[in-house]
């Protein structure tokens, strides 16, 4: 299994991971509380999951009401 695929199971913030075409291999949909939590998650993905490069896009609004963001960044707890 690819390191990025494992990250969706390892990090609670990763909501979805899909393999895509184009310049990047995967598209991760994540949910974090704030930009500090996003920064921590990106650093952990690069350090622990072998991610070499990222590009970030933020959703400004959604037609549905998502569940609350995870409380902390880091490995998911069983």
Secondary structure, DSSP 4 states (H G I P E B T S, - for coil): --HHHHHHHHBTTEEEEEE-SSS-SEEEEE--SSHHHHHHHHHHHHHHS-------------SS-PPPPPSS-SBPP-
